[in-house]
Amino acid sequence: MLAWLTTCLGGLAQLAPIDLSREPVVPPLALLEPETGPTSLNSSGPRIRLFRIQPGFLSELRWLEMDEPPPDDLEPDVDWLALSIGSDNPYFEMRQRGDPGGVGFARVHTQVQIWESERTACSLGLQAFTPLGRESDGLADRDGPTVLSPALALYHLLEDGRAVQAYIGKNVPLMNSSAQPLRRLLQCGVAVQQPLFSLETDPLSGLYVSLGALGLLQRERMRGVEVLPGLHWQPDSTWWLSAGYVLPLGAIRREMIPGWQVTCSWQY
């Protein structure tokens, strides 16, 4: 080892002295400028909503139907809070028996960003469901429960554009809990998404496949598991198309119904 170091130092001593007054071959500012060629999806961090998976990043439910625009003081003016209010529309989310909300309910969707970086995001979500009332062409107060659904969610971007999403939450009934059947066990879910094309210049760069798993926890044991393979296409931020399939594992429980669901949203 000593002989090798001596040889290396001797070779360095014979090199010509470095001229610090010369202009660098690569200007320092060029290292800070973005590349103009095709970019990979690794740096974009695709953040898409998956069926029945609470996202760890902030995501407003723009499909909530509003009869009237919300007051200005209800619109959040901060970047760590997301708020959506309106009539619930179950056709935009894959629902199962025992899930709160649906036709005739009002829904409030709130998210608070706990942590966010380029690759990781963690948020605390709180959803509230309550009957709209007959005066608003919804269910009467006594015909449906009022439910709070808190959830802790995590999003993390992996290599090659892959990302993993996970959450844990629970439905907490406040009023009229016996009006309709409701899932009350602790719920958890995890999903992996993968882009089919690696470059943003590809025509179908916004096409993703996903595979998720949902379960109910009771006394530290898993009770009921559902697998959700899906397909998501989002050419830009104004519209998307999603498809998913519910596949129960083991004994099929009454509230677990297998089947397809396809949703599409276009904002103009």
Secondary structure as UniProt FT lines:
FT   HELIX           2..13
FT   TURN            20..21
FT   HELIX           28..31
FT   TURN            41..44
FT   TURN            51..52
FT   TURN            62..63
FT   HELIX           72..74
FT   TURN            79..80
FT   STRAND          81..87
FT   HELIX           90..92
FT   TURN            97..98
FT   TURN            103..104
FT   STRAND          105..116
FT   STRAND          120..131
FT   HELIX           134..136
FT   HELIX           141..143
FT   STRAND          146..157
FT   HELIX           159..161
FT   STRAND          163..169
FT   STRAND          172..175
FT   TURN            177..178
FT   STRAND          186..195
FT   TURN            200..201
FT   TURN            203..206
FT   STRAND          207..218
FT   TURN            219..220
FT   STRAND          221..236
FT   TURN            237..238
FT   STRAND          239..249
FT   TURN            254..255
FT   STRAND          259..266
//
